[in-house]
Amino acid sequence: MFTGLVREIGAVRSLDGGRLVIATSIAAELGDSVAVDGVCLTVVANDAGMLAFDAVPETLSRTSLGELAPGSAVNLEPALRVGDALGGHYVQGHVDGVGTFRGVADGLHWFDAPPEINRYVVEKGSIAVQGTSLTVAANDDAGFAVALIPHTLEVTTLGRLEPGARVNLEADVLAKYVDKLTRRV
């Protein structure tokens, strides 16, 4: 479980055969969960400021992690611990799919989302983009917009996005449960 409050931007050192190595100052033990661009991964090695994770083919095919290259910047958040402040929203690290950064219009950052994700997006609702907890400011048939404050643009990778960039999206888990419970069988 995560909050969507990115703690650090890490730097990819390598991605080889599913083994992802990231330079970071985050203290994590073997077996700990860390969200990498919103994807919950398990620490399999920790050596001198380098965390290693194994990303299985399923993860690489359903997220943008397979596109990472040495030097890529990634949003990092260690798992929520009992007693930690919950300042964002409940983020599972189970990415629903990949969307695309459309661009900035009228001060809003617009993202295109696949229909199976966009159906859960509502104005003033929550969504995680690259693991960052955000509030939806507007939406249309193709996607949604968020208003990003300067702090978020500075401490996450969202301020570095170029139009067309692929991003990991996780819809609000509560919306998914409501949909499932209210669907006629």
Stockholm file with secondary structure:
# STOCKHOLM 1.0

chainA/1-185         MFTGLVREIGAVRSLDGGRLVIATSIAAELGDSVAVDGVCLTVVANDAGMLAFDAVPETLSRTSLGELAPGSAVNLEPALRVGDALGGHYVQGHVDGVGTFRGVADGLHWFDAPPEINRYVVEKGSIAVQGTSLTVAANDDAGFAVALIPHTLEVTTLGRLEPGARVNLEADVLAKYVDKLTRRV
#=GR chainA/1-185 SS CBCSCCCEEEEEEEEETTEEEEECCCCCCTTCEEEETTEEEEEEEEETTEEEEECCHHHHHHSSGGGCCTTCEEEEEECCCTTCCCCSCCBCSCCCEEEEEEEEETTEEEEECCHHHHTTCCTTCEEEETTEEEEEEEECSSEEEECCCHHHHHHSGGGGCCTTCEEEEEECHHHHHHHHHHSCC
#=GC SS_cons         CBCSCCCEEEEEEEEETTEEEEECCCCCCTTCEEEETTEEEEEEEEETTEEEEECCHHHHHHSSGGGCCTTCEEEEEECCCTTCCCCSCCBCSCCCEEEEEEEEETTEEEEECCHHHHTTCCTTCEEEETTEEEEEEEECSSEEEECCCHHHHHHSGGGGCCTTCEEEEEECHHHHHHHHHHSCC
//
